[in-house]
Amino acid sequence: MKIALIGASGFVGAAVLNETLQRGHQVTAIVRHPEKLLQHVNLTPQKADAYDVASIAQAVTGHDAVVHAFNPGWGTPDIRERFIQGTRAIFDGVKQADVKRLLVIGGAGSLYVAPGLQLIDTPEFPAEYKEGAEGARQALNLIREETALDWTFLSPPALLQPGERTGKFRIGGDQLLMSGDHPASISVADLAVAIVDELEQPQHLRQRFTVSY
């Protein structure tokens, strides 16, 4: 496949980049600083502005699928607004480029822990992550309104960590996956496996899903 990866230098994006290249896909890595990426025969670094529709459209034209791994950065003061702004531009840019397949990587905050109660709305949710998580929740609400795209939204589990690639995990839907009494986890390498699996053999078209050990 020819895959456009937005946010390829981030924590999740870098893992997705590694996984896609290992599987032999052609990847256009869309980042702010393409000069920082390692060279690879199947990798095309591309500078683009995630907040600019025309810039995104130009960068993703001609691809089979787009992966939205964009994050404004957890230190960004207006992270919620920036996340929503970038997400809208990416959605519009992908549609303008006439690419149908879009996979969005969101957060765990919008997963349900009880009927009608999402993780972000619980008292235990960390305050320092709430604004970013709200931006990701709004991105999910936005993508659910899309009718022109063959979209998928992936929420990682509550604990996303560095670690080994095992290729083994379980798949869930809208509910937060647990490990006994505690929220479940996954390595970012195995999250990337789930992402590329979904690109290669779509199982969740116009759906949200989650994964964990």
Buried (B, 14 or more C-beta within 10 A) or exposed (E): BBBBBBBBBBBBBBBBBBBBBEBEBBBBBBBEEBEEBEEEEBBBBBEBBBBBBEBBBBBBBEBBBBBBBBBBEEEBEEBBBBBBBBBBBBBBBBBBBEBBBBBBBBBBBBBBBEEEEBBBBEEEBEEEBBBBBBBBBBBBEBBEEBEEBBBBBBBBBBBBEEBEBEEEBEBBEBEBBBEEEEBBBBBBBBBBBBBBBBBEEBEBEBBBBBBBB
